[in-house]
Amino acid sequence: MDWSRIKTIFILTFLVLDIYLVYQFMNTRDAAQYEIPKEAPLEEKLKNDDITYGELPDTKKKEQYLSVRTKVFTTEEMAKVKGQTVSLGDGTSIEAKLEKPIKLTSKFQPAELSTFIKGNIFAGEQYKFWNKNDEARTITYYQEYDNKTFYYNSNSKLTFFLNDNNEVTSYKQTYLEIIDELSDAEELLPPLRALETLYKKGLLKPKSKITDFELGYSTLVSLTASHVVTPTWRIEVNGKENLFVHAFEGRVIPLYDGENKTTTE
């Protein structure tokens, strides 16, 4: 028996087997890779769910946190106000009753109060219309800084009160003073990424329409003497629901009408 020849045959046999096994492994691995579906782009996902949006905001790429404080109004400042009976309470808010009510139309437009606000309200040019609540008979404005609204911030709010005759009879006002811009400017989360955050959280339902998209501020930290506010994306859905995303960290901020105390995860 030629053991040397038999040994050679075994070696060649195992070599062929090894080559076959490697070939099979490579084929199996490639097949497995092909089976993993690639995630569709966000635009495609939104299109498939019939979620539509218009032109997204073109804003500065960097913003900063702000340190702000509630203004304390003085009697000297209020002495300049005409046609109103003013009460300052603890000084952090103005409560005023108009000597002559302002009649509004049945289909209110913000322009109806523009002249009064600019001429009779402290820093009136800094307030932007938010909504009209027919049930509560109120019209709400929020203060702006650098064309960015302080969302749902009770310390930067102007509220008009109406009587049964659709007349403005009084208002309450608070105001935020800017103390400082904090830290270095940081990169903003792109608008499309903010939409992606809402989509992944299931907050954008199929057939939704993004009707407004803008950058403002929400309260990050509320202290006794001051507050820290952070840039925040506001996304309006179907013309009625507002959703908010932290413009640096990309997390959803639960803000609700009337209150804005702090942000949470």
C-alpha positions in Angstrom: 0.0 0.0 0.0 1.4 3.4 -1.0 0.8 5.5 2.1 2.4 8.5 0.6 -0.1 8.5 -2.3 -3.0 7.9 0.1 -1.8 10.8 2.3 -1.7 13.1 -0.7 -5.2 12.1 -1.8 -6.5 13.0 1.7 -4.8 16.3 1.7 -6.2 17.2 -1.7 -9.7 16.0 -0.6 -9.7 18.2 2.5 -8.4 21.1 0.5 -11.2 20.8 -2.0 -13.7 20.5 0.9 -12.3 23.6 2.6 -12.6 25.6 -0.7 -16.2 24.4 -1.0 -17.1 25.4 2.5 -15.5 28.8 2.1 -17.5 29.3 -1.2 -20.8 28.3 0.6 -20.0 30.7 3.5 -19.4 33.6 1.1 -22.6 32.9 -0.8 -24.7 32.7 2.4 -23.2 35.9 3.8 -23.9 37.8 0.6 -27.4 36.5 0.5 -28.0 37.6 4.1 -26.7 41.1 3.2 -29.0 41.4 0.3 -31.9 40.4 2.5 -31.4 43.4 4.9 -33.6 46.2 3.4 -32.1 49.6 3.3 -34.0 52.3 5.2 -36.0 54.6 2.9 -35.1 58.3 3.0 -37.4 60.4 5.2 -38.8 62.3 2.2 -39.9 58.9 0.7 -41.5 57.8 4.0 -43.4 61.1 4.3 -44.6 60.8 0.7 -45.8 57.2 1.3 -47.8 58.4 4.3 -49.1 61.4 2.4 -47.5 63.8 4.8 -47.0 67.1 3.0 -45.0 70.2 3.8 -44.2 73.4 2.0 -40.9 75.3 1.8 -38.9 74.8 5.0 -37.4 77.8 6.9 -34.1 79.2 5.7 -32.6 80.4 9.0 -29.2 81.0 10.5 -27.3 77.8 11.1 -26.3 78.8 14.6 -28.1 80.2 17.6 -27.6 80.6 21.4 -29.4 80.0 24.7 -30.7 83.2 26.3 -30.8 84.3 29.9 -34.0 86.3 30.5 -35.9 87.7 33.5 -39.4 89.0 34.2 -39.6 92.7 34.0 -40.8 94.6 37.1 -42.9 97.6 35.9 -42.7 100.9 37.7 -45.4 103.5 38.4 -43.3 106.0 36.5 -43.6 104.0 33.4 -47.3 103.6 33.8 -47.8 107.3 34.4 -47.3 107.7 30.6 -50.2 105.4 29.8 -53.4 107.3 28.7 -57.0 106.1 28.5 -56.5 103.2 30.9 -56.8 102.4 34.6 -53.7 100.4 35.5 -52.9 98.1 38.4 -49.4 96.7 38.8 -49.9 94.2 41.6 -46.5 92.9 42.6 -45.0 94.8 39.6 -44.4 91.8 37.3 -47.6 92.3 35.4 -49.8 95.1 34.1 -53.6 94.7 34.5 -55.4 97.5 32.7 -59.0 98.5 32.1 -59.8 100.6 29.0 -61.8 103.7 29.5 -63.1 103.3 26.0 -63.7 99.7 24.8 -62.4 98.7 21.4 -65.1 97.2 19.1 -64.0 94.3 17.0 -65.5 92.8 13.9 -67.2 89.4 13.9 -64.3 88.0 11.9 -61.4 89.3 13.9 -58.1 90.1 12.2 -55.0 91.0 14.1 -54.7 94.3 12.3 -57.7 95.5 14.2 -55.6 95.8 17.3 -52.2 96.7 15.8 -52.5 100.4 16.1 -53.6 100.2 19.7 -50.9 97.8 20.7 -48.1 99.8 19.1 -49.4 103.1 20.6 -50.7 102.1 24.0 -48.9 98.9 25.1 -45.5 98.8 26.7 -43.0 97.6 24.0 -46.1 96.7 21.9 -44.1 96.3 18.7 -42.5 93.2 20.3 -45.7 91.2 20.6 -47.0 88.8 17.9 -50.6 87.5 17.6 -51.0 83.9 18.8 -54.7 83.1 18.9 -58.3 84.2 19.6 -60.3 82.0 22.0 -64.0 82.6 21.5 -65.0 80.5 24.4 -62.8 82.2 26.9 -63.3 85.6 25.1 -59.6 86.3 25.0 -57.0 87.3 22.4 -53.5 86.3 23.1 -50.1 87.6 21.9 -46.6 86.5 22.8 -43.5 88.6 23.0 -40.7 88.1 20.4 -37.0 88.5 20.4 -35.0 88.7 17.2 -38.3 87.7 15.4 -38.5 84.6 17.5 -41.6 84.0 19.7 -41.4 83.0 23.4 -43.8 80.1 23.0 -46.4 79.6 25.7 -44.4 81.7 28.1 -46.6 83.3 30.8 -43.9 85.8 31.5 -44.0 87.3 28.0 -47.7 87.3 27.3 -50.3 89.9 26.4 -53.9 88.9 26.8 -56.9 91.0 25.8 -60.3 90.3 27.4 -63.6 90.8 25.6 -67.2 91.5 26.8 -70.4 90.1 25.4 -70.5 92.8 22.8 -67.2 91.6 21.2 -65.4 94.6 22.7 -61.9 94.7 24.2 -62.4 96.0 27.7 -59.1 95.1 29.5 -55.8 93.4 29.1 -53.0 91.8 31.1 -49.4 92.0 30.2 -46.0 90.5 31.2 -42.6 91.1 29.6 -39.2 89.4 29.5 -36.0 91.4 29.6 -33.0 89.9 27.9 -30.0 89.5 30.3 -27.5 87.8 28.1 -26.8 85.4 25.3 -25.3 82.3 26.9 -22.4 80.1 25.6 -21.0 80.0 22.1 -23.3 79.7 19.2 -24.4 76.2 18.5 -25.4 74.4 15.3 -29.2 74.3 14.8 -31.0 71.1 14.0 -32.0 71.3 10.4 -35.8 71.7 9.9 -36.0 68.3 8.1 -34.4 66.6 11.1 -37.0 68.2 13.3 -39.7 66.6 11.1 -37.9 63.3 11.3 -38.0 63.4 15.2 -41.7 63.9 15.1 -42.2 61.2 12.5 -40.2 58.6 14.5 -42.2 59.4 17.6 -45.4 58.8 15.8 -46.5 62.4 16.1 -47.1 62.9 12.4 -50.1 60.9 11.4 -50.7 59.8 7.8 -52.3 62.5 5.6 -51.0 65.2 7.9 -50.1 68.6 6.4 -47.4 70.8 7.9 -49.0 74.3 7.7 -46.4 76.4 9.5 -42.7 75.9 10.5 -40.7 78.5 12.5 -38.0 79.0 15.1 -38.7 80.5 18.5 -37.9 80.0 22.2 -39.1 77.7 25.0 -38.1 77.7 28.6 -35.3 75.3 29.5 -34.6 76.3 33.1 -36.8 78.4 35.4 -35.1 80.0 38.3 -36.3 82.5 40.9 -34.7 85.6 39.4 -34.1 84.5 35.8 -34.9 81.9 33.2 -32.9 80.2 30.4 -34.7 79.8 27.1 -33.6 77.6 24.2 -34.1 77.8 20.5 -37.1 75.7 19.6 -38.7 74.6 16.3 -42.5 75.0 16.2 -44.2 72.8 13.7 -47.9 73.5 13.1 -49.9 70.4 11.8 -53.2 70.7 9.9 -53.5 74.4 10.9 -54.4 73.6 14.5 -51.9 71.5 16.4 -48.5 72.8 17.5 -45.5 70.5 18.1 -42.2 71.6 19.4 -38.6 70.2 19.0 -35.5 71.3 20.8 -33.5 73.0 18.1 -30.1 71.8 19.5 -30.8 68.4 20.9 -33.6 67.2 18.6 -35.9 66.0 21.3 -39.7 66.7 21.5 -40.6 69.4 24.0 -44.1 69.0 25.5 -45.5 72.6 25.5 -49.2 73.2 26.1 -51.4 76.2 25.9 -51.1 78.5 28.9 -48.0 76.9 30.5 -44.3 76.7 29.8 -42.4 75.9 32.9 -39.7 73.5 31.9 -38.8 71.0 29.2 -38.7 67.3 29.8 -37.5 64.2 27.9 
